[in-house]
Amino acid sequence: MPGTILHTGTTATCPHGGTLNIIAASPRVSVSGMPVAVLSDQGLVAGCVFTLPNGKPQPCVTTRWIAAATRVLASGHPVLVNPAAALCLSAEQIPGGPPIIAASQTRVIAT
């Protein structure tokens, strides 16, 4: 599915409102002056306040990217596109839901 390429300046949150920051491992390719995000990059979540019904805190801390562009690569890795196929995970690797992409660059599209 075609979509705009995500980059390190993408504004995103976990489903519970925590801030998602994409950390580019290889910043050689950029769009809008920022490194593109690829399938192997980390997505770190800060400020998630999710708590289980039993009162145990279970905040999202990282993101697992599930799918990316199939035809566009950056440094040999598939680039991430919006809508992002991903899951936000707790420290115990329990899925908290997909990230919410609020804003990203709009000029470069990949499939």
Solvent accessible surface area in square Angstrom, and as a share of the most:
residue,aa,sasa,rsa
1,M,176,0.79
2,P,80,0.50
3,G,9,0.09
4,T,28,0.16
5,I,8,0.04
6,L,0,0.00
7,H,11,0.05
8,T,43,0.25
9,G,33,0.32
10,T,9,0.05
11,T,74,0.43
12,A,3,0.03
13,T,41,0.24
14,C,0,0.00
15,P,49,0.31
16,H,54,0.24
17,G,53,0.51
18,G,1,0.01
19,T,71,0.41
20,L,3,0.02
21,N,73,0.38
22,I,8,0.04
23,I,84,0.42
24,A,20,0.16
25,A,84,0.65
26,S,39,0.25
27,P,84,0.53
28,R,206,0.75
29,V,63,0.36
30,S,63,0.41
31,V,16,0.09
32,S,81,0.52
33,G,72,0.69
34,M,81,0.36
35,P,32,0.20
36,V,4,0.02
37,A,0,0.00
38,V,10,0.06
39,L,63,0.31
40,S,69,0.45
41,D,6,0.03
42,Q,108,0.48
43,G,0,0.00
44,L,76,0.38
45,V,13,0.07
46,A,59,0.46
47,G,64,0.61
48,C,14,0.08
49,V,119,0.69
50,F,69,0.29
51,T,63,0.37
52,L,51,0.25
53,P,140,0.88
54,N,124,0.64
55,G,49,0.47
56,K,86,0.37
57,P,93,0.58
58,Q,10,0.04
59,P,48,0.30
60,C,4,0.02
61,V,55,0.32
62,T,32,0.19
63,T,11,0.06
64,R,119,0.43
65,W,21,0.07
66,I,100,0.51
67,A,51,0.40
68,A,21,0.16
69,A,6,0.05
70,T,120,0.70
71,R,197,0.72
72,V,51,0.29
73,L,107,0.53
74,A,4,0.03
75,S,57,0.37
76,G,58,0.56
77,H,75,0.33
78,P,38,0.24
79,V,2,0.01
80,L,3,0.01
81,V,14,0.08
82,N,47,0.24
83,P,83,0.52
84,A,20,0.15
85,A,41,0.32
86,A,6,0.05
87,L,49,0.25
88,C,0,0.00
89,L,3,0.02
90,S,3,0.02
91,A,81,0.62
92,E,95,0.43
93,Q,96,0.43
94,I,77,0.39
95,P,79,0.49
96,G,26,0.25
97,G,16,0.15
98,P,81,0.51
99,P,13,0.08
100,I,96,0.49
101,I,33,0.17
102,A,76,0.59
103,A,54,0.42
104,S,28,0.18
105,Q,13,0.06
106,T,108,0.63
107,R,214,0.78
108,V,59,0.34
109,I,113,0.57
110,A,2,0.02
111,T,51,0.30
